Amino acid sequence: MQEFLILALYLYICLGALLLFKSAILQEAGISFAVWGIAAVKALLLAKFMLVGRALRIGERYKHKALIWPTLHKSFAFLILLIILTGIEEVVVGLIHHRPLAESLANVVGATMFQGLATSLVMFLVLVPYFAFRCLGDVLGDRYLVSLFIKDHPEERNAIDTRQRVA
């Protein structure tokens, strides 16, 4: 549950920033746009889909390679998973609300091919840091990696690390 909430928060922050940007652009054009609830619901839904994908061990193919490869592979594999599962979800919601199939599918990534490509690219870029962190956690251990991010480190250790990098 903790991982679900952290992942949902990360996705909400990313999606919220994108919605804020979209809202600013549309407001400049004289169009009112404020749908913060959608970002929260979408973040929870995507987090659930990602945990399902993780349980299914999607993207585990290159886990023994240099970290860039499993990071990119998982990001792309999960992007495809999220598009497929979001598509299914939108079609089901569309059926419930008696919307045409084309309209439901347009809600997945966008109404045009260009919007779909842009949306997919942005989502891929949101997934890359998450999976970079996850892949690094797999190598170093999640607890150690988290402690590197949230705990202060003694000055001596930083000096030793700097000398080792220079050498």
Summary of the structure (lengths in Angstrom):
residues: 167
radius of gyration: 19.4
end to end distance: 43.3
largest distance: 66.6
contacts: 409
relative contact order: 0.08
helix: 80%
strand: 0%
